[in-house]
């Protein structure tokens, strides 16, 4: 990552986050969640300087498909070329900087056209039209291509790295590739989606995802289909943390009844068909792998205390052939669970904004939260996101 500048967070407080064991470790200090200065640093270094998930490749499948995103402080335009290649460009016309497409919007055109003065570009970024510049002495269209922004695809998801200097995406993902491969998310289709605005810092949402210590308190429907203390966490070689939970004996999947109205994904082992896997790829993609569908959460930080969360449910195309198939069985369960989580996250955010907020300890069931926070703390100190270390458990009583 370029310009490795420490975050405006007290290094002494971060030292407590980096303690060698879970028992000794403490949570991130409250300013990490509420400070505008810390949020601005994160936009530049944790989002502008890493691989940020923008969404699904299927939304950019046809030649001419274009979509604009805000990534950290940059606008990025992603385009599917005539050659099938996905390209990224900074969302600024080479004439006077007007956005080529408003962030959050998409379209399909055979050129990239600026709405201000009608400069137009080929899908590979070459300037092909500049009205009324034919009589400008010395004007050379080849000198004004769009500025490339680094983008890549992985397993049906699109990523951008605006700074251009993060490790290769394959290295960023690490051994998450082999863990996700049997579900073939690149083959699956988004058959349901929902977008939420959550009044909480993006890290509060990620941390909530990585522990089920709270599940017995706020998720009665979830606890009926999976024991909250089940499963295990996995070693990692990439910038991710996560692990598994086991389905209850009566449950086929995560739904309000435990029944599946879909079809089992074909590449899974018998064990994988009896577990659900929860992985968080830093900084903003949460992947939940079920026996019959994949759910993802994609988080967009909007402010220190506000985030947009896109939730999508991916099913195999053959699920449509099952009589009675309706993706609502998965969507309804997780919409209920999501809203329970968002209420808790928003309460945490309000508490962290209090002058009485302090760093706290971790329970055994929060070891993945500790790993995530260690990644953040190390990045705050060094300006670079590390592969998370393994944290020693609390010493037995």
N, C-alpha and C positions, 0 to 999 in steps of 0.2 A: 504494500500500500504506500502511495506517495505521501510525502510530507508527514512523517510519523510524529504527530504532536500529541502529547498526553491530554486526556480529557480534564476538564475543570472540576475534578473530584478530589477530595483530600486523600492523598496516597496512604496515610496511616489507616484510614478507615478501610481502604481497599485491601490492606494487608490482612485484616481480619477475615475477609472473604476468601483469601488464598491460603488459609491455614491448612496444614497437611492432612487433617482428618475431619470427618463430618462432625464429630463431637466438638472440635475446636472452632469450626468454621462459623461465620456469621453472615447474615444476608447483606446485600448491597445497601449502602446508606440511602436514606430517603431522597436526597437531592438527585440521585440517579433517575428518579421517576417524575420529578416535578420541576426541575430546573430548566428554564428555556435555554441556558447556555449549554447544559449537557445535551439537551435535545438537538441543538444546532450542531454540536460536535458529532453526535451519532449520525445525523443526516449526511454529513460530509464523509465520515470515516467508516461507519458500520453499514451504511446503505450505499453511499456513493463509491465506497472502496471495496465492496465484496460482491458476491454473486446473489443478486436479489431476484426472487421469483416474480415474474410479471403476470403469469396466468398459464392457460392451456394452449398448446400448439394447435389444437383443433379449431380455435378461434382465428387462426392465421394460416389456414390450410391451402387456400386457393391463390394462384398468382394474382398479384394486385391487392391482396388483403393488407391493410395498414391499420395500425393501432398506436396511440400515443399514451405514454405513461410518465408519471412523475417518479423519479428514482433519486432519493436524497434531494439535493437541490437542483438536479438536472431534469430536463425533459428529454425523453428518448422516444423516437419514432421507430417502430419495428415493422418491417415490410417483407412479404413473401415475393421473391423474384420470379421471373418467367422460367428460370432454371430450377425452381423449387427450393432454392437456398433462402434461408432466413437471414436478413441483414438488419443491422441497427444503425441509426443516424441520430445525432443530436437534433432535437426538434427546434431548429432555428434556420431560417432561410439565409442563404449566403448574401443576399442583397442588403436587407436592413434588419434582419434578426427576427422577423415575425414568425410565430409558431406555424408550422406547416399543417398541423392538426391539433385542435384543443386537447389537452390531456384528459383522458377518460373516454375519448371518442374513437370510433373506428369507421372504416369505409373500404370499398373495393374500387380502385381505379388503376388504369394501366400506366399512369404517371403519378408522380408526387407533385402536387400543385400548391403553391403558396397562395392563400386567399387575398393577400394584400396587393401585390403588384403583378400577380399571375406568372411569376417565374415558375418554370416546371422542370422536373428532373426525371430521368429514367429510374426504374426500380432499383438499379444498381448505384444510384446516387449521382450520375453524371448530369450536369446542367444541359438541358436540350432546348430550353426556350427562355428568352429574356426580352420581352416586348420593348421595342423602341431603342434597343441597344445596338442595332445593326450599324448605325451611323456614329457610334461612339468610337473615336480613334483608339486603336490598340486593344479594344475589348476582346478577350479570349475566353470563350465559354469553358474551355477545358481547365481554366485556372480556378473555377468556382464550383467544384463538386461539393455535395453535402459532406459534413465531417462525420466519419464513421464512429459509431459507438459499439463497444464489444457486447455481443449477444451470443447465446448458445442455447441448445435444446438438450434436455435430458428426460427420458422416459415420459415424453408427452407434455413436459412443462418447459416454458420459455424463461430464460434468465438473462439479466443484463449486469454488466460490471462497468459503470461509467468511467471510473478511473483508469481502467484498462490494465491494471497491474496486479490483480488478484491472481493466485495460482490457477492453473487450468481447472475447468469445472470438474473434470474427472478426479483430480486430486482433492478438490473441495468436498466432493461427495464421498470419496474414499470407499470404505467397505459397505456403505449404505447401498451401493449399486447391487451387490450380490444379495442383500437382504430383501430388496424391493423387487428384483427381477422376476420372481415367480408370479407376481400379480399382474405383470405386463400392463402397467398403467397407460403406456403409449397406445395400447390397443383399445382401451376402454373409452366410453363416451360419457360426456356430462349429460345426465338425464334429469338432474334437479340441481338447483342452486339457490342461494339466498345471500344477500349482503346485509351486514349489520354495521351500525355505528356504535362503538363502545366507548364510553367515557372513562377510559383507562389507558395508561401507558402501554405501549406494545409489549414491553418486557413482562408486565403483570399478566398479560394474556398468555404469553409463552410459558411462564412459570406455572400458571394454573394448569395448563395442559400437561405438564410433566410430572404431576403428582396426583395420587388418588387418596391422599391423607384426608382430603375434604369430602370425599365421595359419600361416606356414610352420613355426613351431616346434611348435604344439600341435594344428593342425587338418588332418591329412592328407586326410581325406575331403572337407572343404570345398575344399582346394586342387586336388583332382582335377576339380572342376566349375566353378571360377572362379579366374582368376589373382589372387593377393592384391594385386598392385600395379596392377590395372586400375581403370578408371573415373575419375570426377571428382567434385569437390564443387561444390555449387550456391550461388549468392548467396541471401540470405534477407532477408525483411522482417518476419518474425515471430520468436517466441522458440523457434527450432529451429535445429539444424544437421544436415547430412547430405549424402549424395550417392549415387553409383552404383558398381556393379561389373559387369563384363562376364562373361557365361556363356562357358565353354569351348566350342570349336567343336562338340563332340559332345553337349553338354548341352542339354536342353530346359528344365530347371529345376534347383533345388537339391534333390537327392535323392541317395541313396547310389549309384545307377547313372547319374544324370543324366537318366533318363527321367521323364516325367510320366504319372501315372495319372489325371489330372484333365482339365479342358478349358481351353483358352486363354481368358482374360478378353476379352470382345468389344470393349472400347473402346480397346485398346492399338494403338499404331503398331508397325511392323515393328521399329524400334529398341527400343521399350519391351519387346517380347517377347524381346529378346536380352540384357536387362540385369536386374539386381536392384537395388532402391533401398532405402537404409537411412536413415531419418529419426528423429531424437530430438526430440520436442516437450517442452519443459521444463515441469515437472520430471521426469515419471515415465512417459511413454508412448514406447515404441520401436516404430516401424512398419517392417516389412520387406515390400516389395512385389515379388512374383514374377509371372512371366507367367501362372500358373495358380492362385495363391492369395496371400493376405495373411497374414502372421504378425505378431502383436503381443506385446510384453512390457509388462506393467504392474507397476511396482515400488512396494511399500509399505515404507517404512523402519520397522523395528521397534525398533532400538537403534543406537548408533554403529557397531557391528560386526555387524549382522544385518538382513537384508531378506527380505521375501517377494516372490516373482516369479511372477505369473500369466502363462503363455504360452498363446496361443490361435491356432488355425489356421482361417482363414476361407476358404470355398469358395463358388462360385456354386451356386444350387440345381440348375442343370442338370447339374452334375458327377455327381449321383446317377444320371443317365440313361446315363452311359457304362458299358459293360460292363467289369467288373473294377475299377471305382472303389473305392478305399479310401484315406482320408486318411492312413493310416499311412505312406505313402511320404514324406510331408512331415514328419510327427511324428517318425518314427524318425531321420531325418537330423538334424533340429534338436535332438532330445533328446540325441543323441550330442554334437553341437556345444555345446549348452548346458552339459552336464556337464563338458566340457573347459574351457569358459569359467569355470564356477563354481569348479572346482579352482584355476584361475589366480587368480581374484579373491580367493578365501580365502587363498591364499598371499601376495598383495599386502597384504591386510589385516593378516596377521600381521607382515609386514615393516614396515608403516607404524606398528605399535604398538611397534616396537623403539626403544630410545634412540639407535640409530645411524641412524634414518631421517632423510633430508634432502631438500630440494627438488632436482629433477633437470631435465635438458634435454629438449627434444622433437626427435624425428626428423621428417623431411619427411612421413612417412606418419602422423604424429600431429597434423596440423594441425587436424583437427576436435576432437580432445581439447583442444587449446589454446583453441579458440573456446569450447567448453563451460566450461572452467575460467575463462576471462575473464568469462563471464556470472556464474559463481558468485562470483568475486573482486569484481566490481563490485557485486553484490548484498550481499556481506559489508560493503563499505565504505559503501554508500548506502542499503541496505534496500530496494532496488527492482531488479527483474530487467530488464536492458536487452535490446534486440535485439542479437545478437552482431555485433561488427565483423568485417571481413575482416582477416586477419592476413597480413602480408607473408611470403613464403617465406624459407627460408634462402638467403643469398646464394650463387650458384653458385661452386663451387670453382675 
